[in-house]
Structure formats: C-alpha cells, structure tokens
C-alpha cells in the first residue's frame, strides 16, 4: 500500500515478489497452480487489449508457452456476424 506524505526526503523501497510454487504437494499450492495458467492468459489478453501489443509477443516475453492458449476474438470481429 502506498501513502503520500509531505516528507520530501529520499527513501528506499523493498519489493517482494511471490513465485508460484513448483513441486509442492500442499492443497493450496495445487489449487493455485491449476488456475495459474488461466490467470496468466487473462492478464496477457488484458495487457494486449489495453496497449495494442501483439499477444504472441507478450506470451514470448512472459515465458508463456502459447501452445494451448486460445487467441481471443478481436472486438471488431463481432461486428459483422
């Protein structure tokens, strides 16, 4: 959470990023991993939609294997059906 203050002194930030568990047998980790691929795809599609970037390029940069990923229909494709 960020909070703006009147203090103008320099500061440092520490960020902690979680990496999804691999090889873990905990039920919560298993549930997380089953939906992880779907969430990454939804996030990649949203990024492509907001920025106009190519979805395949986003997959490549994120290290997502595009095999099995469905390409969403473009918005304009639904106009002429």
mmCIF file of the N, C-alpha and C atoms, coordinates in Angstrom:
data_MODEL
# 
_entry.id   MODEL 
# 
loop_
_atom_site.group_PDB 
_atom_site.id 
_atom_site.type_symbol 
_atom_site.label_atom_id 
_atom_site.label_alt_id 
_atom_site.label_comp_id 
_atom_site.label_asym_id 
_atom_site.label_entity_id 
_atom_site.label_seq_id 
_atom_site.pdbx_PDB_ins_code 
_atom_site.Cartn_x 
_atom_site.Cartn_y 
_atom_site.Cartn_z 
_atom_site.occupancy 
_atom_site.B_iso_or_equiv 
_atom_site.pdbx_formal_charge 
_atom_site.auth_seq_id 
_atom_site.auth_comp_id 
_atom_site.auth_asym_id 
_atom_site.auth_atom_id 
_atom_site.pdbx_PDB_model_num 
ATOM 1   N N  . UNK A 1 1  ? 0.846   -1.166  0.000   1.00 0.00 ? 1  UNK A N  1 
ATOM 2   C CA . UNK A 1 1  ? 0.000   0.000   0.000   1.00 0.00 ? 1  UNK A CA 1 
ATOM 3   C C  . UNK A 1 1  ? 0.894   1.232   0.000   1.00 0.00 ? 1  UNK A C  1 
ATOM 4   N N  . UNK A 1 2  ? 0.550   2.211   -0.786  1.00 0.00 ? 2  UNK A N  1 
ATOM 5   C CA . UNK A 1 2  ? 1.302   3.448   -0.867  1.00 0.00 ? 2  UNK A CA 1 
ATOM 6   C C  . UNK A 1 2  ? 0.509   4.567   -0.199  1.00 0.00 ? 2  UNK A C  1 
ATOM 7   N N  . UNK A 1 3  ? 1.242   5.431   0.475   1.00 0.00 ? 3  UNK A N  1 
ATOM 8   C CA . UNK A 1 3  ? 0.615   6.577   1.108   1.00 0.00 ? 3  UNK A CA 1 
ATOM 9   C C  . UNK A 1 3  ? 1.471   7.798   0.826   1.00 0.00 ? 3  UNK A C  1 
ATOM 10  N N  . UNK A 1 4  ? 0.864   8.844   0.321   1.00 0.00 ? 4  UNK A N  1 
ATOM 11  C CA . UNK A 1 4  ? 1.594   10.066  0.028   1.00 0.00 ? 4  UNK A CA 1 
ATOM 12  C C  . UNK A 1 4  ? 1.712   10.902  1.295   1.00 0.00 ? 4  UNK A C  1 
ATOM 13  N N  . UNK A 1 5  ? 2.921   11.377  1.568   1.00 0.00 ? 5  UNK A N  1 
ATOM 14  C CA . UNK A 1 5  ? 3.156   12.217  2.740   1.00 0.00 ? 5  UNK A CA 1 
ATOM 15  C C  . UNK A 1 5  ? 3.795   13.529  2.293   1.00 0.00 ? 5  UNK A C  1 
ATOM 16  N N  . UNK A 1 6  ? 3.950   14.442  3.209   1.00 0.00 ? 6  UNK A N  1 
ATOM 17  C CA . UNK A 1 6  ? 4.589   15.732  2.930   1.00 0.00 ? 6  UNK A CA 1 
ATOM 18  C C  . UNK A 1 6  ? 6.108   15.622  2.966   1.00 0.00 ? 6  UNK A C  1 
ATOM 19  N N  . UNK A 1 7  ? 6.632   14.505  3.429   1.00 0.00 ? 7  UNK A N  1 
ATOM 20  C CA . UNK A 1 7  ? 8.076   14.297  3.535   1.00 0.00 ? 7  UNK A CA 1 
ATOM 21  C C  . UNK A 1 7  ? 8.685   14.213  2.139   1.00 0.00 ? 7  UNK A C  1 
ATOM 22  N N  . UNK A 1 8  ? 9.698   15.056  1.863   1.00 0.00 ? 8  UNK A N  1 
ATOM 23  C CA . UNK A 1 8  ? 10.329  15.062  0.545   1.00 0.00 ? 8  UNK A CA 1 
ATOM 24  C C  . UNK A 1 8  ? 11.723  14.453  0.563   1.00 0.00 ? 8  UNK A C  1 
ATOM 25  N N  . UNK A 1 9  ? 12.108  13.817  1.670   1.00 0.00 ? 9  UNK A N  1 
ATOM 26  C CA . UNK A 1 9  ? 13.416  13.165  1.768   1.00 0.00 ? 9  UNK A CA 1 
ATOM 27  C C  . UNK A 1 9  ? 13.439  11.927  0.875   1.00 0.00 ? 9  UNK A C  1 
ATOM 28  N N  . UNK A 1 10 ? 14.637  11.581  0.424   1.00 0.00 ? 10 UNK A N  1 
ATOM 29  C CA . UNK A 1 10 ? 14.792  10.368  -0.368  1.00 0.00 ? 10 UNK A CA 1 
ATOM 30  C C  . UNK A 1 10 ? 14.448  9.138   0.480   1.00 0.00 ? 10 UNK A C  1 
ATOM 31  N N  . UNK A 1 11 ? 14.065  8.086   -0.179  1.00 0.00 ? 11 UNK A N  1 
ATOM 32  C CA . UNK A 1 11 ? 13.702  6.868   0.528   1.00 0.00 ? 11 UNK A CA 1 
ATOM 33  C C  . UNK A 1 11 ? 14.056  5.668   -0.330  1.00 0.00 ? 11 UNK A C  1 
ATOM 34  N N  . UNK A 1 12 ? 14.015  4.511   0.273   1.00 0.00 ? 12 UNK A N  1 
ATOM 35  C CA . UNK A 1 12 ? 14.266  3.268   -0.437  1.00 0.00 ? 12 UNK A CA 1 
ATOM 36  C C  . UNK A 1 12 ? 13.014  2.416   -0.371  1.00 0.00 ? 12 UNK A C  1 
ATOM 37  N N  . UNK A 1 13 ? 12.854  1.575   -1.377  1.00 0.00 ? 13 UNK A N  1 
ATOM 38  C CA . UNK A 1 13 ? 11.701  0.689   -1.437  1.00 0.00 ? 13 UNK A CA 1 
ATOM 39  C C  . UNK A 1 13 ? 12.195  -0.741  -1.549  1.00 0.00 ? 13 UNK A C  1 
ATOM 40  N N  . UNK A 1 14 ? 11.562  -1.616  -0.850  1.00 0.00 ? 14 UNK A N  1 
ATOM 41  C CA . UNK A 1 14 ? 11.859  -3.038  -0.965  1.00 0.00 ? 14 UNK A CA 1 
ATOM 42  C C  . UNK A 1 14 ? 10.602  -3.717  -1.486  1.00 0.00 ? 14 UNK A C  1 
ATOM 43  N N  . UNK A 1 15 ? 10.753  -4.453  -2.566  1.00 0.00 ? 15 UNK A N  1 
ATOM 44  C CA . UNK A 1 15 ? 9.623   -5.165  -3.155  1.00 0.00 ? 15 UNK A CA 1 
ATOM 45  C C  . UNK A 1 15 ? 9.860   -6.658  -3.032  1.00 0.00 ? 15 UNK A C  1 
ATOM 46  N N  . UNK A 1 16 ? 8.828   -7.370  -2.671  1.00 0.00 ? 16 UNK A N  1 
ATOM 47  C CA . UNK A 1 16 ? 8.898   -8.820  -2.566  1.00 0.00 ? 16 UNK A CA 1 
ATOM 48  C C  . UNK A 1 16 ? 7.884   -9.382  -3.548  1.00 0.00 ? 16 UNK A C  1 
ATOM 49  N N  . UNK A 1 17 ? 8.368   -10.212 -4.469  1.00 0.00 ? 17 UNK A N  1 
ATOM 50  C CA . UNK A 1 17 ? 7.506   -10.811 -5.474  1.00 0.00 ? 17 UNK A CA 1 
ATOM 51  C C  . UNK A 1 17 ? 7.389   -12.291 -5.197  1.00 0.00 ? 17 UNK A C  1 
ATOM 52  N N  . UNK A 1 18 ? 6.176   -12.788 -5.210  1.00 0.00 ? 18 UNK A N  1 
ATOM 53  C CA . UNK A 1 18 ? 5.978   -14.212 -4.992  1.00 0.00 ? 18 UNK A CA 1 
ATOM 54  C C  . UNK A 1 18 ? 6.059   -14.978 -6.300  1.00 0.00 ? 18 UNK A C  1 
ATOM 55  N N  . UNK A 1 19 ? 6.653   -16.127 -6.254  1.00 0.00 ? 19 UNK A N  1 
ATOM 56  C CA . UNK A 1 19 ? 6.736   -17.002 -7.408  1.00 0.00 ? 19 UNK A CA 1 
ATOM 57  C C  . UNK A 1 19 ? 5.931   -18.246 -7.086  1.00 0.00 ? 19 UNK A C  1 
ATOM 58  N N  . UNK A 1 20 ? 5.066   -18.625 -7.999  1.00 0.00 ? 20 UNK A N  1 
ATOM 59  C CA . UNK A 1 20 ? 4.176   -19.752 -7.706  1.00 0.00 ? 20 UNK A CA 1 
ATOM 60  C C  . UNK A 1 20 ? 4.987   -21.011 -7.408  1.00 0.00 ? 20 UNK A C  1 
ATOM 61  N N  . UNK A 1 21 ? 4.483   -21.787 -6.468  1.00 0.00 ? 21 UNK A N  1 
ATOM 62  C CA . UNK A 1 21 ? 5.181   -22.991 -6.028  1.00 0.00 ? 21 UNK A CA 1 
ATOM 63  C C  . UNK A 1 21 ? 5.242   -24.059 -7.103  1.00 0.00 ? 21 UNK A C  1 
ATOM 64  N N  . UNK A 1 22 ? 6.360   -24.716 -7.173  1.00 0.00 ? 22 UNK A N  1 
ATOM 65  C CA . UNK A 1 22 ? 6.531   -25.804 -8.128  1.00 0.00 ? 22 UNK A CA 1 
ATOM 66  C C  . UNK A 1 22 ? 6.954   -27.035 -7.354  1.00 0.00 ? 22 UNK A C  1 
ATOM 67  N N  . UNK A 1 23 ? 6.304   -28.146 -7.610  1.00 0.00 ? 23 UNK A N  1 
ATOM 68  C CA . UNK A 1 23 ? 6.675   -29.382 -6.950  1.00 0.00 ? 23 UNK A CA 1 
ATOM 69  C C  . UNK A 1 23 ? 6.163   -29.490 -5.530  1.00 0.00 ? 23 UNK A C  1 
ATOM 70  N N  . UNK A 1 24 ? 5.291   -28.597 -5.115  1.00 0.00 ? 24 UNK A N  1 
ATOM 71  C CA . UNK A 1 24 ? 4.746   -28.651 -3.764  1.00 0.00 ? 24 UNK A CA 1 
ATOM 72  C C  . UNK A 1 24 ? 3.483   -29.499 -3.752  1.00 0.00 ? 24 UNK A C  1 
ATOM 73  N N  . UNK A 1 25 ? 3.236   -30.172 -2.640  1.00 0.00 ? 25 UNK A N  1 
ATOM 74  C CA . UNK A 1 25 ? 2.070   -31.045 -2.575  1.00 0.00 ? 25 UNK A CA 1 
ATOM 75  C C  . UNK A 1 25 ? 0.973   -30.491 -1.673  1.00 0.00 ? 25 UNK A C  1 
ATOM 76  N N  . UNK A 1 26 ? 1.108   -29.251 -1.226  1.00 0.00 ? 26 UNK A N  1 
ATOM 77  C CA . UNK A 1 26 ? 0.081   -28.677 -0.388  1.00 0.00 ? 26 UNK A CA 1 
ATOM 78  C C  . UNK A 1 26 ? -1.177  -28.416 -1.212  1.00 0.00 ? 26 UNK A C  1 
ATOM 79  N N  . UNK A 1 27 ? -2.369  -28.659 -0.635  1.00 0.00 ? 27 UNK A N  1 
ATOM 80  C CA . UNK A 1 27 ? -3.606  -28.440 -1.407  1.00 0.00 ? 27 UNK A CA 1 
ATOM 81  C C  . UNK A 1 27 ? -3.749  -27.020 -1.940  1.00 0.00 ? 27 UNK A C  1 
ATOM 82  N N  . UNK A 1 28 ? -3.353  -26.039 -1.164  1.00 0.00 ? 28 UNK A N  1 
ATOM 83  C CA . UNK A 1 28 ? -3.480  -24.649 -1.617  1.00 0.00 ? 28 UNK A CA 1 
ATOM 84  C C  . UNK A 1 28 ? -2.575  -24.383 -2.813  1.00 0.00 ? 28 UNK A C  1 
ATOM 85  N N  . UNK A 1 29 ? -1.385  -24.968 -2.815  1.00 0.00 ? 29 UNK A N  1 
ATOM 86  C CA . UNK A 1 29 ? -0.459  -24.789 -3.937  1.00 0.00 ? 29 UNK A CA 1 
ATOM 87  C C  . UNK A 1 29 ? -1.009  -25.474 -5.175  1.00 0.00 ? 29 UNK A C  1 
ATOM 88  N N  . UNK A 1 30 ? -1.582  -26.639 -5.005  1.00 0.00 ? 30 UNK A N  1 
ATOM 89  C CA . UNK A 1 30 ? -2.167  -27.358 -6.139  1.00 0.00 ? 30 UNK A CA 1 
ATOM 90  C C  . UNK A 1 30 ? -3.319  -26.563 -6.742  1.00 0.00 ? 30 UNK A C  1 
ATOM 91  N N  . UNK A 1 31 ? -4.166  -26.003 -5.903  1.00 0.00 ? 31 UNK A N  1 
ATOM 92  C CA . UNK A 1 31 ? -5.289  -25.192 -6.396  1.00 0.00 ? 31 UNK A CA 1 
ATOM 93  C C  . UNK A 1 31 ? -4.778  -23.950 -7.121  1.00 0.00 ? 31 UNK A C  1 
ATOM 94  N N  . UNK A 1 32 ? -3.734  -23.335 -6.571  1.00 0.00 ? 32 UNK A N  1 
ATOM 95  C CA . UNK A 1 32 ? -3.150  -22.154 -7.198  1.00 0.00 ? 32 UNK A CA 1 
ATOM 96  C C  . UNK A 1 32 ? -2.581  -22.492 -8.572  1.00 0.00 ? 32 UNK A C  1 
ATOM 97  N N  . UNK A 1 33 ? -1.857  -23.592 -8.649  1.00 0.00 ? 33 UNK A N  1 
ATOM 98  C CA . UNK A 1 33 ? -1.216  -23.967 -9.910  1.00 0.00 ? 33 UNK A CA 1 
ATOM 99  C C  . UNK A 1 33 ? -2.218  -24.369 -10.983 1.00 0.00 ? 33 UNK A C  1 
ATOM 100 N N  . UNK A 1 34 ? -3.365  -24.906 -10.589 1.00 0.00 ? 34 UNK A N  1 
ATOM 101 C CA . UNK A 1 34 ? -4.349  -25.297 -11.597 1.00 0.00 ? 34 UNK A CA 1 
ATOM 102 C C  . UNK A 1 34 ? -4.978  -24.089 -12.282 1.00 0.00 ? 34 UNK A C  1 
ATOM 103 N N  . UNK A 1 35 ? -5.072  -22.980 -11.580 1.00 0.00 ? 35 UNK A N  1 
ATOM 104 C CA . UNK A 1 35 ? -5.672  -21.777 -12.173 1.00 0.00 ? 35 UNK A CA 1 
ATOM 105 C C  . UNK A 1 35 ? -4.633  -20.772 -12.643 1.00 0.00 ? 35 UNK A C  1 
ATOM 106 N N  . UNK A 1 36 ? -3.353  -21.040 -12.375 1.00 0.00 ? 36 UNK A N  1 
ATOM 107 C CA . UNK A 1 36 ? -2.296  -20.088 -12.703 1.00 0.00 ? 36 UNK A CA 1 
ATOM 108 C C  . UNK A 1 36 ? -2.234  -19.803 -14.198 1.00 0.00 ? 36 UNK A C  1 
ATOM 109 N N  . UNK A 1 37 ? -2.270  -20.834 -15.017 1.00 0.00 ? 37 UNK A N  1 
ATOM 110 C CA . UNK A 1 37 ? -2.188  -20.665 -16.473 1.00 0.00 ? 37 UNK A CA 1 
ATOM 111 C C  . UNK A 1 37 ? -3.352  -19.829 -16.994 1.00 0.00 ? 37 UNK A C  1 
ATOM 112 N N  . UNK A 1 38 ? -4.544  -20.079 -16.474 1.00 0.00 ? 38 UNK A N  1 
ATOM 113 C CA . UNK A 1 38 ? -5.712  -19.309 -16.907 1.00 0.00 ? 38 UNK A CA 1 
ATOM 114 C C  . UNK A 1 38 ? -5.573  -17.845 -16.516 1.00 0.00 ? 38 UNK A C  1 
ATOM 115 N N  . UNK A 1 39 ? -5.095  -17.585 -15.295 1.00 0.00 ? 39 UNK A N  1 
ATOM 116 C CA . UNK A 1 39 ? -4.927  -16.196 -14.863 1.00 0.00 ? 39 UNK A CA 1 
ATOM 117 C C  . UNK A 1 39 ? -3.886  -15.485 -15.699 1.00 0.00 ? 39 UNK A C  1 
ATOM 118 N N  . UNK A 1 40 ? -2.783  -16.144 -16.013 1.00 0.00 ? 40 UNK A N  1 
ATOM 119 C CA . UNK A 1 40 ? -1.748  -15.526 -16.841 1.00 0.00 ? 40 UNK A CA 1 
ATOM 120 C C  . UNK A 1 40 ? -2.294  -15.194 -18.219 1.00 0.00 ? 40 UNK A C  1 
ATOM 121 N N  . UNK A 1 41 ? -3.125  -16.078 -18.761 1.00 0.00 ? 41 UNK A N  1 
ATOM 122 C CA . UNK A 1 41 ? -3.689  -15.814 -20.082 1.00 0.00 ? 41 UNK A CA 1 
ATOM 123 C C  . UNK A 1 41 ? -4.632  -14.612 -20.026 1.00 0.00 ? 41 UNK A C  1 
ATOM 124 N N  . UNK A 1 42 ? -5.469  -14.553 -19.008 1.00 0.00 ? 42 UNK A N  1 
ATOM 125 C CA . UNK A 1 42 ? -6.393  -13.426 -18.871 1.00 0.00 ? 42 UNK A CA 1 
ATOM 126 C C  . UNK A 1 42 ? -5.615  -12.116 -18.729 1.00 0.00 ? 42 UNK A C  1 
ATOM 127 N N  . UNK A 1 43 ? -4.546  -12.138 -17.937 1.00 0.00 ? 43 UNK A N  1 
ATOM 128 C CA . UNK A 1 43 ? -3.731  -10.936 -17.756 1.00 0.00 ? 43 UNK A CA 1 
ATOM 129 C C  . UNK A 1 43 ? -3.031  -10.530 -19.056 1.00 0.00 ? 43 UNK A C  1 
ATOM 130 N N  . UNK A 1 44 ? -2.544  -11.508 -19.812 1.00 0.00 ? 44 UNK A N  1 
ATOM 131 C CA . UNK A 1 44 ? -1.866  -11.212 -21.077 1.00 0.00 ? 44 UNK A CA 1 
ATOM 132 C C  . UNK A 1 44 ? -2.854  -10.625 -22.084 1.00 0.00 ? 44 UNK A C  1 
ATOM 133 N N  . UNK A 1 45 ? -4.056  -11.174 -22.139 1.00 0.00 ? 45 UNK A N  1 
ATOM 134 C CA . UNK A 1 45 ? -5.076  -10.667 -23.056 1.00 0.00 ? 45 UNK A CA 1 
ATOM 135 C C  . UNK A 1 45 ? -5.461  -9.239  -22.669 1.00 0.00 ? 45 UNK A C  1 
ATOM 136 N N  . UNK A 1 46 ? -5.595  -8.983  -21.370 1.00 0.00 ? 46 UNK A N  1 
ATOM 137 C CA . UNK A 1 46 ? -5.933  -7.627  -20.915 1.00 0.00 ? 46 UNK A CA 1 
ATOM 138 C C  . UNK A 1 46 ? -4.820  -6.644  -21.273 1.00 0.00 ? 46 UNK A C  1 
ATOM 139 N N  . UNK A 1 47 ? -3.567  -7.062  -21.102 1.00 0.00 ? 47 UNK A N  1 
ATOM 140 C CA . UNK A 1 47 ? -2.439  -6.202  -21.456 1.00 0.00 ? 47 UNK A CA 1 
ATOM 141 C C  . UNK A 1 47 ? -2.431  -5.902  -22.957 1.00 0.00 ? 47 UNK A C  1 
ATOM 142 N N  . UNK A 1 48 ? -2.668  -6.926  -23.766 1.00 0.00 ? 48 UNK A N  1 
ATOM 143 C CA . UNK A 1 48 ? -2.706  -6.729  -25.215 1.00 0.00 ? 48 UNK A CA 1 
ATOM 144 C C  . UNK A 1 48 ? -3.854  -5.797  -25.603 1.00 0.00 ? 48 UNK A C  1 
ATOM 145 N N  . UNK A 1 49 ? -4.980  -5.942  -24.935 1.00 0.00 ? 49 UNK A N  1 
ATOM 146 C CA . UNK A 1 49 ? -6.145  -5.124  -25.237 1.00 0.00 ? 49 UNK A CA 1 
ATOM 147 C C  . UNK A 1 49 ? -5.900  -3.659  -24.866 1.00 0.00 ? 49 UNK A C  1 
ATOM 148 N N  . UNK A 1 50 ? -5.262  -3.432  -23.733 1.00 0.00 ? 50 UNK A N  1 
ATOM 149 C CA . UNK A 1 50 ? -5.032  -2.063  -23.274 1.00 0.00 ? 50 UNK A CA 1 
ATOM 150 C C  . UNK A 1 50 ? -3.916  -1.357  -24.038 1.00 0.00 ? 50 UNK A C  1 
ATOM 151 N N  . UNK A 1 51 ? -2.909  -2.117  -24.481 1.00 0.00 ? 51 UNK A N  1 
ATOM 152 C CA . UNK A 1 51 ? -1.739  -1.492  -25.093 1.00 0.00 ? 51 UNK A CA 1 
ATOM 153 C C  . UNK A 1 51 ? -1.687  -1.605  -26.607 1.00 0.00 ? 51 UNK A C  1 
ATOM 154 N N  . UNK A 1 52 ? -2.418  -2.585  -27.167 1.00 0.00 ? 52 UNK A N  1 
ATOM 155 C CA . UNK A 1 52 ? -2.344  -2.816  -28.601 1.00 0.00 ? 52 UNK A CA 1 
ATOM 156 C C  . UNK A 1 52 ? -1.160  -3.682  -28.992 1.00 0.00 ? 52 UNK A C  1 
ATOM 157 N N  . UNK A 1 53 ? -0.438  -4.209  -27.994 1.00 0.00 ? 53 UNK A N  1 
ATOM 158 C CA . UNK A 1 53 ? 0.697   -5.083  -28.281 1.00 0.00 ? 53 UNK A CA 1 
ATOM 159 C C  . UNK A 1 53 ? 0.207   -6.426  -28.798 1.00 0.00 ? 53 UNK A C  1 
ATOM 160 N N  . UNK A 1 54 ? 1.079   -7.113  -29.529 1.00 0.00 ? 54 UNK A N  1 
ATOM 161 C CA . UNK A 1 54 ? 0.745   -8.433  -30.058 1.00 0.00 ? 54 UNK A CA 1 
ATOM 162 C C  . UNK A 1 54 ? 0.738   -9.462  -28.933 1.00 0.00 ? 54 UNK A C  1 
ATOM 163 N N  . UNK A 1 55 ? -0.314  -10.282 -28.893 1.00 0.00 ? 55 UNK A N  1 
ATOM 164 C CA . UNK A 1 55 ? -0.456  -11.280 -27.843 1.00 0.00 ? 55 UNK A CA 1 
ATOM 165 C C  . UNK A 1 55 ? 0.683   -12.293 -27.870 1.00 0.00 ? 55 UNK A C  1 
ATOM 166 N N  . UNK A 1 56 ? 1.100   -12.701 -29.065 1.00 0.00 ? 56 UNK A N  1 
ATOM 167 C CA . UNK A 1 56 ? 2.208   -13.658 -29.162 1.00 0.00 ? 56 UNK A CA 1 
ATOM 168 C C  . UNK A 1 56 ? 3.496   -13.078 -28.585 1.00 0.00 ? 56 UNK A C  1 
ATOM 169 N N  . UNK A 1 57 ? 3.710   -11.802 -28.778 1.00 0.00 ? 57 UNK A N  1 
ATOM 170 C CA . UNK A 1 57 ? 4.911   -11.148 -28.249 1.00 0.00 ? 57 UNK A CA 1 
ATOM 171 C C  . UNK A 1 57 ? 4.862   -11.087 -26.716 1.00 0.00 ? 57 UNK A C  1 
ATOM 172 N N  . UNK A 1 58 ? 3.693   -10.826 -26.175 1.00 0.00 ? 58 UNK A N  1 
ATOM 173 C CA . UNK A 1 58 ? 3.533   -10.815 -24.717 1.00 0.00 ? 58 UNK A CA 1 
ATOM 174 C C  . UNK A 1 58 ? 3.807   -12.204 -24.158 1.00 0.00 ? 58 UNK A C  1 
ATOM 175 N N  . UNK A 1 59 ? 3.248   -13.224 -24.795 1.00 0.00 ? 59 UNK A N  1 
ATOM 176 C CA . UNK A 1 59 ? 3.499   -14.597 -24.348 1.00 0.00 ? 59 UNK A CA 1 
ATOM 177 C C  . UNK A 1 59 ? 4.995   -14.899 -24.374 1.00 0.00 ? 59 UNK A C  1 
ATOM 178 N N  . UNK A 1 60 ? 5.675   -14.489 -25.430 1.00 0.00 ? 60 UNK A N  1 
ATOM 179 C CA . UNK A 1 60 ? 7.108   -14.773 -25.556 1.00 0.00 ? 60 UNK A CA 1 
ATOM 180 C C  . UNK A 1 60 ? 7.899   -14.082 -24.448 1.00 0.00 ? 60 UNK A C  1 
ATOM 181 N N  . UNK A 1 61 ? 7.609   -12.813 -24.209 1.00 0.00 ? 61 UNK A N  1 
ATOM 182 C CA . UNK A 1 61 ? 8.353   -12.065 -23.194 1.00 0.00 ? 61 UNK A CA 1 
ATOM 183 C C  . UNK A 1 61 ? 8.062   -12.559 -21.787 1.00 0.00 ? 61 UNK A C  1 
ATOM 184 N N  . UNK A 1 62 ? 6.864   -13.047 -21.559 1.00 0.00 ? 62 UNK A N  1 
ATOM 185 C CA . UNK A 1 62 ? 6.493   -13.546 -20.235 1.00 0.00 ? 62 UNK A CA 1 
ATOM 186 C C  . UNK A 1 62 ? 6.898   -14.995 -20.024 1.00 0.00 ? 62 UNK A C  1 
ATOM 187 N N  . UNK A 1 63 ? 7.398   -15.630 -21.065 1.00 0.00 ? 63 UNK A N  1 
ATOM 188 C CA . UNK A 1 63 ? 7.794   -17.023 -20.940 1.00 0.00 ? 63 UNK A CA 1 
ATOM 189 C C  . UNK A 1 63 ? 6.615   -17.973 -20.909 1.00 0.00 ? 63 UNK A C  1 
ATOM 190 N N  . UNK A 1 64 ? 5.520   -17.547 -21.489 1.00 0.00 ? 64 UNK A N  1 
ATOM 191 C CA . UNK A 1 64 ? 4.320   -18.378 -21.544 1.00 0.00 ? 64 UNK A CA 1 
ATOM 192 C C  . UNK A 1 64 ? 4.361   -19.179 -22.828 1.00 0.00 ? 64 UNK A C  1 
ATOM 193 N N  . UNK A 1 65 ? 4.138   -20.482 -22.722 1.00 0.00 ? 65 UNK A N  1 
ATOM 194 C CA . UNK A 1 65 ? 4.091   -21.324 -23.912 1.00 0.00 ? 65 UNK A CA 1 
ATOM 195 C C  . UNK A 1 65 ? 2.743   -21.106 -24.591 1.00 0.00 ? 65 UNK A C  1 
ATOM 196 N N  . UNK A 1 66 ? 2.739   -20.542 -25.795 1.00 0.00 ? 66 UNK A N  1 
ATOM 197 C CA . UNK A 1 66 ? 1.468   -20.241 -26.451 1.00 0.00 ? 66 UNK A CA 1 
ATOM 198 C C  . UNK A 1 66 ? 0.698   -21.474 -26.903 1.00 0.00 ? 66 UNK A C  1 
ATOM 199 N N  . UNK A 1 67 ? 1.334   -22.636 -26.886 1.00 0.00 ? 67 UNK A N  1 
ATOM 200 C CA . UNK A 1 67 ? 0.618   -23.859 -27.266 1.00 0.00 ? 67 UNK A CA 1 
ATOM 201 C C  . UNK A 1 67 ? -0.506  -24.097 -26.261 1.00 0.00 ? 67 UNK A C  1 
ATOM 202 N N  . UNK A 1 68 ? -1.677  -24.258 -26.761 1.00 0.00 ? 68 UNK A N  1 
ATOM 203 C CA . UNK A 1 68 ? -2.826  -24.487 -25.895 1.00 0.00 ? 68 UNK A CA 1 
ATOM 204 C C  . UNK A 1 68 ? -3.525  -23.216 -25.455 1.00 0.00 ? 68 UNK A C  1 
ATOM 205 N N  . UNK A 1 69 ? -2.914  -22.075 -25.681 1.00 0.00 ? 69 UNK A N  1 
ATOM 206 C CA . UNK A 1 69 ? -3.551  -20.809 -25.341 1.00 0.00 ? 69 UNK A CA 1 
ATOM 207 C C  . UNK A 1 69 ? -4.500  -20.436 -26.469 1.00 0.00 ? 69 UNK A C  1 
ATOM 208 N N  . UNK A 1 70 ? -5.673  -20.033 -26.127 1.00 0.00 ? 70 UNK A N  1 
ATOM 209 C CA . UNK A 1 70 ? -6.628  -19.627 -27.145 1.00 0.00 ? 70 UNK A CA 1 
ATOM 210 C C  . UNK A 1 70 ? -6.485  -18.137 -27.407 1.00 0.00 ? 70 UNK A C  1 
ATOM 211 N N  . UNK A 1 71 ? -6.534  -17.776 -28.671 1.00 0.00 ? 71 UNK A N  1 
ATOM 212 C CA . UNK A 1 71 ? -6.479  -16.355 -29.009 1.00 0.00 ? 71 UNK A CA 1 
ATOM 213 C C  . UNK A 1 71 ? -7.903  -15.805 -28.961 1.00 0.00 ? 71 UNK A C  1 
ATOM 214 N N  . UNK A 1 72 ? -8.101  -14.740 -28.216 1.00 0.00 ? 72 UNK A N  1 
ATOM 215 C CA . UNK A 1 72 ? -9.450  -14.176 -28.143 1.00 0.00 ? 72 UNK A CA 1 
ATOM 216 C C  . UNK A 1 72 ? -9.820  -13.495 -29.458 1.00 0.00 ? 72 UNK A C  1 
ATOM 217 N N  . UNK A 1 73 ? -11.107 -13.477 -29.723 1.00 0.00 ? 73 UNK A N  1 
ATOM 218 C CA . UNK A 1 73 ? -11.587 -12.792 -30.923 1.00 0.00 ? 73 UNK A CA 1 
ATOM 219 C C  . UNK A 1 73 ? -11.385 -11.294 -30.743 1.00 0.00 ? 73 UNK A C  1 
ATOM 220 N N  . UNK A 1 74 ? -11.036 -10.633 -31.798 1.00 0.00 ? 74 UNK A N  1 
ATOM 221 C CA . UNK A 1 74 ? -10.894 -9.184  -31.761 1.00 0.00 ? 74 UNK A CA 1 
ATOM 222 C C  . UNK A 1 74 ? -12.278 -8.563  -31.643 1.00 0.00 ? 74 UNK A C  1 
ATOM 223 N N  . UNK A 1 75 ? -12.341 -7.404  -31.032 1.00 0.00 ? 75 UNK A N  1 
ATOM 224 C CA . UNK A 1 75 ? -13.640 -6.751  -30.843 1.00 0.00 ? 75 UNK A CA 1 
ATOM 225 C C  . UNK A 1 75 ? -14.362 -6.505  -32.158 1.00 0.00 ? 75 UNK A C  1 
ATOM 226 N N  . UNK A 1 76 ? -13.620 -6.112  -33.172 1.00 0.00 ? 76 UNK A N  1 
ATOM 227 C CA . UNK A 1 76 ? -14.247 -5.773  -34.446 1.00 0.00 ? 76 UNK A CA 1 
ATOM 228 C C  . UNK A 1 76 ? -14.814 -6.996  -35.145 1.00 0.00 ? 76 UNK A C  1 
ATOM 229 N N  . UNK A 1 77 ? -14.325 -8.202  -34.816 1.00 0.00 ? 77 UNK A N  1 
ATOM 230 C CA . UNK A 1 77 ? -14.809 -9.397  -35.498 1.00 0.00 ? 77 UNK A CA 1 
ATOM 231 C C  . UNK A 1 77 ? -16.279 -9.699  -35.162 1.00 0.00 ? 77 UNK A C  1 
ATOM 232 N N  . UNK A 1 78 ? -16.741 -9.265  -34.007 1.00 0.00 ? 78 UNK A N  1 
ATOM 233 C CA . UNK A 1 78 ? -18.119 -9.498  -33.630 1.00 0.00 ? 78 UNK A CA 1 
ATOM 234 C C  . UNK A 1 78 ? -19.097 -8.547  -34.278 1.00 0.00 ? 78 UNK A C  1 
ATOM 235 N N  . UNK A 1 79 ? -18.594 -7.500  -34.913 1.00 0.00 ? 79 UNK A N  1 
ATOM 236 C CA . UNK A 1 79 ? -19.487 -6.500  -35.511 1.00 0.00 ? 79 UNK A CA 1 
ATOM 237 C C  . UNK A 1 79 ? -20.190 -6.999  -36.757 1.00 0.00 ? 79 UNK A C  1 
ATOM 238 N N  . UNK A 1 80 ? -19.555 -7.894  -37.522 1.00 0.00 ? 80 UNK A N  1 
ATOM 239 C CA . UNK A 1 80 ? -20.114 -8.311  -38.798 1.00 0.00 ? 80 UNK A CA 1 
ATOM 240 C C  . UNK A 1 80 ? -20.692 -9.706  -38.775 1.00 0.00 ? 80 UNK A C  1 
ATOM 241 N N  . UNK A 1 81 ? -21.020 -10.231 -37.625 1.00 0.00 ? 81 UNK A N  1 
ATOM 242 C CA . UNK A 1 81 ? -21.618 -11.567 -37.549 1.00 0.00 ? 81 UNK A CA 1 
ATOM 243 C C  . UNK A 1 81 ? -23.109 -11.488 -37.481 1.00 0.00 ? 81 UNK A C  1 
# 
